[in-house]
């Protein structure tokens, strides 16, 4: 399993609630259409506790492997998703491809908003 993690910054004319609402209600269904996406989490920043990095939110998307990620990134669905980003967010986020090392599995408090695993 591989995933991407990225920072997200709202447009100046969006309040935080409006930014998250647009993302969840409009952008997420577009982005979730990417082929091979196995998980999709948006984490709204409540407050920063240490360090200098500032972000309004973080996004995580899981794929089976690098080939699945590359296939998704080359898809027309991802092109449509990236075209929607300026409608609610800045395009200055930073993204990483990472491999998880789960030490304590996180609790799953509820089902997904778009679909279940």
Secondary structure, DSSP 8 states (H G I E B T S, - for coil): -EEEEEEE-B-TTS-HHHHHHHIIIIIHHHHTTSTT--EEEEEE-----SSS---SEEEEEEESSHHHHHHHHTSHHHHHHHHHHTTTB-S---EEEE----SS-----S--SS---
